[in-house]
Amino acid sequence: MMLRRSLDSQRPIMAPSLASQRNSKRYSTISNQTTSSTMTGDSRMAEIKELSAGLARLENKRLSQQRFVPTPEKSESLSKLALGAKVERALGRRMSSQDAVMRKPVVLDEKNMIKSAS
């Protein structure tokens, strides 16, 4: 691997009056070899195997045997019960005994009110 000095490392970043007065120069190096940021097929497969092994360790076999899986009839029955509960809640919130009473409208006559008040 051949290292070359970068010309940018010798340029001052700030104005010369603001830069520190040092005698030493800092050089950066450039490598001709590029590093791959993408994973190779082998490393991907190794990562997938590692993840699946971790998930297998997390799974509790005894608890998965106890898990409830409803039959289609049971799930249909549960959905009907849930819908019935929603309807009952909605009916409970409904305003009952709030029927309107028809009355004769009262006409307000401002002129008669002024005469009667004086």
Secondary structure, DSSP 4 states (H G I P E B T S, - for coil): ---EE-SGGGS-SS-TTTS---S-----EE-SSPPP-SPPHHHHHHHHHHHHHHHHHH--HHHHHH-----HHHHHHHHHHHHHHHHHHHHHHS--S------PPPPP-HHHHHHHH-
